[in-house]
Every structure is written in structure tokens, then in C-alpha cells.
């Protein structure tokens, strides 16, 4: 199976919008795959934007 080429560079408004919409309640790896970005990049941008996982999502993982 071929690896999907990752996007590099600036984030578009639509990418930022998708990140804000999906980051809180979805696994970071799933969000990264949807955006075509690396997991580390998504974590870094989400942190810079002040995005956090929701309490409900963390509880579903067994973390509170």
C-alpha cells in the first residue's frame, strides 16, 4: 500500500476550520489523516491554537 503524500507549508482556512471542528472529539491520528498532515504537526498546531480534547472524549478513553 502506497503512503499518502503529506502536505507541507501553510495551513489553509478550510484546514484550520476542519481542525477546530474535529480535534476535540476524534483521535489526533484520524484528524491528521483526514487533513493529509503528520500527527506531530496536527498536535503542534492544535496546541498553538489552544485546542484541547473534550472531557467526554478523554473519559471515553478511560482518562479523566
Phi, psi and omega per residue, in radians:
X1 nan 2.246 -3.121
X2 -1.329 2.492 3.090
X3 -1.327 2.478 3.072
X4 -1.297 2.320 3.134
X5 -1.217 2.275 -3.132
X6 -1.442 2.547 3.107
X7 -1.408 2.497 3.080
X8 -2.170 2.715 3.039
X9 1.815 -2.792 -3.075
X10 -1.110 2.668 3.119
X11 -1.632 2.353 3.097
X12 -1.367 2.890 3.107
X13 -1.072 -0.646 -3.133
X14 -1.199 -0.625 3.090
X15 -1.151 -0.755 3.122
X16 -1.099 -0.719 3.124
X17 -1.082 -0.780 3.106
X18 -1.108 -0.702 3.117
X19 -1.061 -0.825 3.129
X20 -1.072 -0.654 -3.079
X21 -1.270 -0.714 -2.977
X22 -1.807 -0.321 -3.011
X23 -1.087 -0.707 -3.018
X24 -1.078 -0.610 -2.986
X25 -2.142 0.301 -3.111
X26 -2.360 2.696 3.071
X27 -1.056 2.464 -3.119
X28 -1.039 -0.677 3.139
X29 -1.086 -0.655 3.125
X30 -1.186 -0.727 3.106
X31 -1.122 -0.770 3.141
X32 -1.064 -0.761 3.131
X33 -1.101 -0.719 3.137
X34 -1.105 -0.622 -3.133
X35 -1.516 -0.233 -3.082
X36 1.266 0.506 3.141
X37 -2.048 2.823 3.093
X38 -1.298 2.702 3.134
X39 -1.062 -0.732 3.139
X40 -1.086 -0.696 3.122
X41 -1.132 -0.750 3.135
X42 -1.111 -0.746 3.103
X43 -1.041 -0.775 -3.095
X44 -1.126 -0.820 -3.119
X45 -1.164 -0.738 3.124
X46 -1.063 -0.713 3.119
X47 -1.121 -0.784 3.128
X48 -1.087 -0.548 3.140
X49 -1.480 -0.137 3.141
X50 1.402 0.333 3.135
X51 -1.387 2.475 3.116
X52 -2.354 2.758 3.052
X53 -1.236 2.555 -3.135
X54 -1.267 2.707 3.107
X55 -1.070 -0.661 3.127
X56 -1.085 -0.763 3.133
X57 -1.135 -0.806 3.137
X58 -1.085 -0.668 3.114
X59 -1.136 -0.645 3.125
X60 -1.131 -0.394 3.104
X61 -1.547 -0.098 -3.106
X62 1.591 0.213 3.096
X63 -1.982 2.542 3.118
X64 -2.458 nan nan
